[in-house]
Amino acid sequence: MSNNDVKDLNLAEGGRRRIEWAEREMPVLRLIRERFAKERPLEGVRVSACLHVTTETANLMRTLQAGGADVVLTASNPLSTQDDVAASLVVHNEIPVYAIKGEDNVTYYKHLSAALDHKPMITMDDGADLVTVMHKERRELIPNVIGSMEETTTGVIRMRAMAKDGMLSFPVVAVNDAMTKHFFDNRYGTGQSTIDGIIRATNILLAGKNFVVAGYGWCGRGLAMRARGMGANVIVTEVDPMPALEAVMDGFRVMPMEEAAQIGDIFCTLTGDLNVIDRKHFEVMKDGAIVANSGHFNVEINIPALEEMSVAKRLVRPFVDQYELKDGRQIHILGEGRLINLASAEGHPASVMDMSFANQALATEYIFKHGRELEKKVYSVPEEIDREIARLKLDAMKVKIDTLTPEQVHYLNSWQEGT
Ligand code: SAH
């Protein structure tokens, strides 16, 4: 494959303007880029990144490049690419990009493979695809790899499973586990962008609707909170008693999916798991139900089962497939069950990606410096980096906080002082 595969290079100019617009909300990443440009800490490192090709990711790529890295980018999801951004990275930054919005599965994997042909020393994943392909099919590349970064919850779970089985061949930094990542990106990012995606796809009023949120992890919490803010009656489904209890105390109705399926108007899965909305749920859903996923790939909703149950299917608006069942009920699937916040909207806003990608940039620097000393394990982002990002973000937002007095420091460090 030549050194890029994008939809249309003529889209580059519009892409550049949108990348600059996102950059305004990414002050922490900008500071890192300025330092990288001076210190060039990534000089000579080949990086292959598999991330959603968005304006925010473009700013991360520019940051790595400013640090001296030789980067290539491929999509982490066939529907999330912004074609103008892909074009701009190629035209304005000379970064090879392999990503076309709506590409089929074969092309998606061809693109991953093109990114691996770069012989990366560091890889960056959002869902563990590069690492998985390398471990399964391209093992000859493994000796070049110093380490890898993982952006998202499901990817981290997979990498931990690999490490547990002794299958992981290099160290991985779980960017998702940084507090400045999942507290903000997963919660406030997913909360807003998922609502945005559902509204852009359907233009439906949320007020007064029964809105079913499957999964009460960080993403589910964010979505439940924001859906309530829009006036929906939010119902949460869970399998784990702890988050289920938390959802109850946060004031949501909690019930099994089989019950929720009968009363929901809008459903959104954010579990990272398989067939969370299954045949038996479609069987009892109300006519007109809208079903979306904002969790992992397109496996959370059992679309093949719905296909089998249907007599007809038509696209009623972009990103809305209407399935007609034998009994005449219609059920709507958004964005083919792929992440709706990235399929019909633009993913998380730049202000949260600022922190996620500051973690990626600093973790890249860390791996390049220390990767050879690390074991073949999954590591967290060092706490100093996490705290520094929070401090810089507050600075950028011009929010000041208090400092402990020497007396308070002493008090907190002593056990002799009584009550
Ligand atoms: N790769 C899997 C699941 C991950 S999507 C898939 O595609 O199905 C969730 C991740 O997308 C989050 O960790 C978040 O950091 C990332 N993301 C969300 N908005 C983004 C944006 N605007 N640009 C780049 N990445 C984004």
Residues whose N, C-alpha, C, O or C-beta is under 5 A from the ligand:
A	BS01	SAH	H52 T54 E56 T57 S76 N77 D126 G127 E151 T152 D185 G295 H296 F297 E346 G347 H348 S356
